[in-house]
Amino acid sequence: MFVIFPVCVDTYTEVVSRFAPGGERETTADSVQECIDACNAKARDECTAFDFNAADNGCWLHSAANPNIQSTTLQITHYQRVECTREFSL
């Protein structure tokens, strides 16, 4: 007999050429996937979004929803965390 545990995976909505001011630099992440991993390692209320700057591989985590998302000509993309709505079983 084996037990199957439900798995819930959050996703991210990508907003190109946008950023939210006030993020905290995550120095251990230098790719989008590492930024996702760093955000997922935190509780949902501790990481609600992140910005990734492709020019310098900068990852900036956000702990609160910021309605003041600004446009930019820099290579920055804003990623908004979307809580999973469906559970999958392994």
C-alpha positions as CSV (number, residue, x, y, z in Angstrom):
1,M,0.0,0.0,0.0
2,F,1.2,3.5,-0.8
3,V,-0.1,7.0,0.0
4,I,-0.5,9.6,-2.7
5,F,-0.1,13.2,-1.5
6,P,-1.7,16.1,-3.3
7,V,0.7,18.5,-5.0
8,C,-0.2,22.1,-5.6
9,V,2.0,24.1,-7.9
10,D,1.8,27.9,-8.2
11,T,2.3,29.5,-11.6
12,Y,3.4,33.0,-12.6
13,T,1.8,35.6,-15.0
14,E,4.5,37.3,-17.0
15,V,4.3,41.0,-17.7
16,V,7.1,42.1,-20.1
17,S,8.7,45.5,-19.9
18,R,7.2,46.1,-16.5
19,F,8.5,46.2,-12.9
20,A,7.2,47.0,-9.4
21,P,9.4,49.3,-7.2
22,G,10.3,48.2,-3.7
23,G,11.5,44.6,-4.3
24,E,14.2,42.9,-2.2
25,R,17.2,41.7,-4.1
26,E,17.6,37.9,-4.1
27,T,21.3,37.4,-4.5
28,T,21.2,33.6,-4.8
29,A,19.1,33.7,-8.0
30,D,20.5,34.7,-11.4
31,S,17.9,33.2,-13.8
32,V,14.2,33.3,-14.1
33,Q,13.9,29.7,-12.9
34,E,16.1,30.4,-9.8
35,C,13.8,33.4,-9.1
36,I,10.8,31.2,-9.3
37,D,12.4,28.7,-7.0
38,A,13.3,31.4,-4.5
39,C,9.8,32.8,-4.5
40,N,8.2,29.3,-4.3
41,A,10.5,28.6,-1.3
42,K,8.7,31.4,0.6
43,A,5.1,31.4,1.8
44,R,2.7,33.0,-0.6
45,D,2.3,36.1,1.6
46,E,6.1,36.4,1.8
47,C,6.6,36.3,-2.0
48,T,3.7,37.5,-4.2
49,A,5.7,38.4,-7.2
50,F,9.2,39.1,-8.6
51,D,11.0,41.2,-11.2
52,F,13.8,39.8,-13.3
53,N,16.3,42.0,-15.1
54,A,17.8,40.1,-18.0
55,A,20.5,42.8,-18.4
56,D,22.2,42.0,-15.1
57,N,20.4,38.8,-14.1
58,G,18.9,40.6,-11.1
59,C,16.1,39.0,-9.2
60,W,13.9,41.2,-7.0
61,L,11.2,39.5,-4.8
62,H,8.1,41.3,-3.6
63,S,6.2,40.5,-0.4
64,A,3.0,42.5,-1.2
65,A,0.9,43.1,-4.2
66,N,2.0,46.4,-5.8
67,P,-0.6,48.0,-8.0
68,N,2.0,50.5,-9.1
69,I,3.6,48.4,-11.8
70,Q,5.5,50.7,-14.0
71,S,6.6,50.4,-17.6
72,T,10.3,50.4,-18.6
73,T,12.5,50.3,-21.6
74,L,14.9,48.1,-19.7
75,Q,15.0,44.3,-20.0
76,I,12.9,43.8,-16.9
77,T,9.9,41.4,-16.7
78,H,7.4,41.3,-13.8
79,Y,6.1,37.9,-12.7
80,Q,3.0,37.8,-10.6
81,R,2.5,34.7,-8.5
82,V,-0.8,32.9,-9.1
83,E,-1.9,30.5,-6.4
84,C,-2.8,27.1,-7.7
85,T,-6.5,26.3,-7.9
86,R,-6.3,22.6,-8.6
87,E,-4.5,19.8,-6.8
88,F,-2.7,17.1,-8.7
89,S,-1.7,13.7,-7.4
90,L,1.6,12.0,-8.1
